[in-house]
Amino acid sequence: VDIDWEFPGGGGEAGNSVSPNDGANYALLLANVRGKLDALGARLGRTYEISVAAPAGSDKIATFNAAGLAPHIDFFNLMCYDLYGAW
């Protein structure tokens, strides 16, 4: 399962609803999903991986909460297109 919450804490479209608690809430969401998938996997004899789309731009990393997400996922998919410019 790949979760792609593009802008926890802000940085998306002007009309999006954001909160300073988005990073913490993202970790809670992933903890819940991890628990449900682990329980399902134990019942069915399977394993399930969770990944998240992770920002590369420093302005987006600030509200992402990577440390809070890491215990609940298997890997990060880095969105390298956040690094752009006229270099």
C-alpha positions as CSV (number, residue, x, y, z in Angstrom):
1,V,0.0,0.0,0.0
2,D,1.5,3.4,-1.0
3,I,0.1,6.4,0.8
4,D,0.6,9.8,-0.9
5,W,-0.4,12.7,1.3
6,E,1.3,15.4,-0.7
7,F,1.3,18.3,1.7
8,P,0.8,17.5,5.4
9,G,0.9,20.7,7.3
10,G,0.5,23.0,4.3
11,G,2.0,23.8,1.0
12,G,-0.7,22.6,-1.4
13,E,-3.6,24.4,-3.1
14,A,-4.9,27.5,-1.3
15,G,-8.3,25.9,-0.6
16,N,-6.9,22.8,1.1
17,S,-7.7,22.3,4.8
18,V,-4.5,22.0,6.7
19,S,-3.5,21.9,10.4
20,P,-0.2,22.2,12.3
21,N,-1.1,18.7,13.6
22,D,-1.1,17.1,10.2
23,G,2.4,15.5,10.6
24,A,1.4,13.9,13.9
25,N,-2.0,12.9,12.5
26,Y,-0.2,11.3,9.5
27,A,1.8,9.1,11.9
28,L,-1.4,8.1,13.7
29,L,-3.1,7.2,10.4
30,L,-0.1,5.0,9.4
31,A,0.0,3.4,12.8
32,N,-3.6,2.4,12.4
33,V,-3.2,1.2,8.9
34,R,-0.1,-0.8,10.0
35,G,-2.0,-2.4,12.8
36,K,-4.9,-3.4,10.6
37,L,-2.6,-4.8,7.9
38,D,-0.5,-6.7,10.4
39,A,-3.7,-8.3,11.9
40,L,-5.0,-9.2,8.4
41,G,-1.6,-10.6,7.5
42,A,-1.5,-12.8,10.7
43,R,-5.0,-14.1,9.9
44,L,-4.2,-14.9,6.3
45,G,-0.6,-15.9,6.6
46,R,0.6,-13.0,4.4
47,T,2.7,-9.8,4.8
48,Y,1.8,-6.4,3.6
49,E,4.2,-3.5,2.9
50,I,3.4,0.2,3.4
51,S,5.2,2.9,1.7
52,V,4.7,6.7,1.6
53,A,5.5,9.3,-1.0
54,A,8.1,11.5,0.7
55,P,9.0,15.1,-0.2
56,A,12.5,16.1,-1.2
57,G,12.1,19.9,-1.0
58,S,13.2,21.4,2.3
59,D,10.0,23.5,2.5
60,K,7.9,20.4,2.5
61,I,10.1,18.2,4.7
62,A,9.6,20.7,7.6
63,T,6.0,19.5,8.2
64,F,6.4,15.9,7.0
65,N,7.3,14.1,10.3
66,A,9.5,11.4,8.7
67,A,10.7,10.2,12.2
68,G,7.1,9.7,13.3
69,L,6.2,7.8,10.1
70,A,9.2,5.5,9.9
71,P,8.2,3.0,12.6
72,H,5.0,2.2,10.7
73,I,6.2,1.9,7.1
74,D,8.5,-0.3,5.1
75,F,10.0,2.4,2.9
76,F,9.8,5.9,1.6
77,N,9.4,6.8,-2.1
78,L,11.3,10.0,-2.5
79,M,9.6,12.6,-4.8
80,C,12.7,13.8,-6.4
81,Y,10.8,16.1,-8.7
82,D,10.5,18.5,-5.7
83,L,14.1,19.3,-6.5
84,Y,13.8,21.6,-9.6
85,G,15.3,24.8,-10.8
86,A,17.2,26.6,-13.5
87,W,20.7,25.3,-12.5
